[in-house]
Amino acid sequence: MKSKLREVHVSEAVGLVLAHDLTQVLPGKYKGPLFRKGHVVREEDREALLSIGKEHLYVLEIAEGEWHENDAALRIATAVCGTGLTLTQPREGKVNLVAERDGLLQVDANRVHGINQVEQAVLSTRKTDIPVKKEDIVAATRVIPLLYPEERLRQVEAAALADATLPVLEVVPFPQRKVGVVITGSEVYHGRIQDRFGPVVQEKVERFGSVIMGQTLASDEKDRIIEQVRAFVEQGADLVCVTGGMSVDPDDRTPGAIKALGADVISYGTPMLPGSMLMVAYYQQTPILGLPGCVIHDEYTSFDVFLPRILVGKRITRHDIVQLGYGGLHSC
């Protein structure tokens, strides 16, 4: 049996699907839809329908094997929803996925593409690896037609479950991490100028619920930088940031110190502006970041891209860094 359109008395319409919009007119106040096409008539709607003169309605009888757009959108949303997310009730054929906590949004782009390959299915998301706040809308689902076939919903669900170990979307909470900060620069070390890096790094770290475990001054001496980075790692730092001294000037010693420490350097330089002089390295599994001067004065740099990822425990790879080039020009 196919879904069909028929006329029914309002008293018999409860549980059936409206086949068209119903307009309400309040002279001088409002003119617009009282109920939209696709609305499932409820018992409490009867008086409102009678108040606009609708004793008879055109409704859809949904055949077996077809789903109303609201129910189809909810099935898609349920298939992709992971931890840290909640679903809104369907509204006009759409369901939103909402963050139920602060955290880092994780999205499997390949499975999102696979779902959108299914004819007339829609999954629209924000990009992966971005910090989100509680109650942020991070994705939405819907289908294009009013009625959607079961076969396509099964295709969507199969695409969503292509990797059964991880959900398509989730929000990973930020644990509290301990961050050590090594301030380089002889001008700061000798008190000729006031350090500007420390307060900026502290604000960014505390924004995600982590703490600065200590801040030291290392001048521009390579051995002193090595000693202080190593000390923070031995004290249990989850991340060490070394500020300044990241350019190619002969007296900028930070990159050489991080290498001489014995760290595994993932990259010295990123294809993002501002922040191209960032260094990413690991020493005894602890991430070490060499921060360029732009962190002081630019609101968003490569440091802001990688900091939240590191704080949730993700290891930064060369592939992550290379990907920054596409769309990575924020100022020049």
C-alpha positions, 0 to 999 in steps of 0.5 A: 500500500502506498501513502495516500491523501484523504479528507477526515473530520477533525474529530478523527484526525488525531495521530494523522499527518497534515498534508498542507499548511493551515493558516491562522488570521488574527486581524491586525495581529498575525497572519501565518501558519497555525500548523505546518504540513507534516504536523501530526495532529494531537488531541489538544489541537482540535479546538485550535483547528475548529477556531479557524474553521477547519472541521475537515482536514486533508491528512496523509495515511503513511504506508508501511515502509515509509517514515514521516520526516520528523521520525526520519530525522530523529532516526538519523540523529540517533544513529550519529549521536555520541557521548556529550550530546543530546537531541532536540525534539523534531521541529518542522522536519529537523532535529538538532544535536546539542552539546550537553557539556563544554568540550572538544567536538569530534566529527568523523568527516568520512562518515558524514560524507557517507550519510549525505551520499544517501539520497535526500538525507541531510546531516550538517555538522560543525568541523571536527576538533573545535571547542564547543560550549554547553548548549551549542548546536553542533549538528542538525539532521533532516530529510528532504521529502515529507515521507522517507523510505525505510530502505534509505534510513537503513543505508544511513544507519549502515553508513553511521555504523561503518566504524562501530568503535566510535560515534559519528559525533561526540563532545570530549570533555576537557580534563584538568591538565598541568602546564609548565611555561618556560619564558625565554628572552634575555630582555625579560630575564634581566628585567628590561621589559615585562613578560607578556607571554605568561598572562596570555598563555595562562588565560588560554590554558585556564579557559579549558579548565587546566592550570599553570603549574609553574612559570620560569625564566630561562634567558636565551641560554640553550642549556637553561631552556633544556634544564627547565623544560626537563624539570617540568616534565619530571614534575609531571607536566602534561604540556610544556610551552616554551615562549619566544625565540622561535624565529630564524635570528641567530640569537633565537635559541628555542628550536635548537634547545627543544631539539637538543633536549632529545625531543621528537620534533613533529614540525618546526613551522606550520602552514597557518598565518598567524602562527607559522613559526610554531614548533610541535615536539614530544619529550618522553610522550609529553607535548612540548610547544615552542610558541612564536611571538604572534601568540602575544598579540593575535587572538587566534593562532596555530597555538589556539588550534592545537592547545585544545586537542592536546588538552584532551589527550590527542597526539598531534601528527604531521598530517594534522599540521599539513592540513592547516594550510587549507583555510589557514590564512587568518591574517597576513 
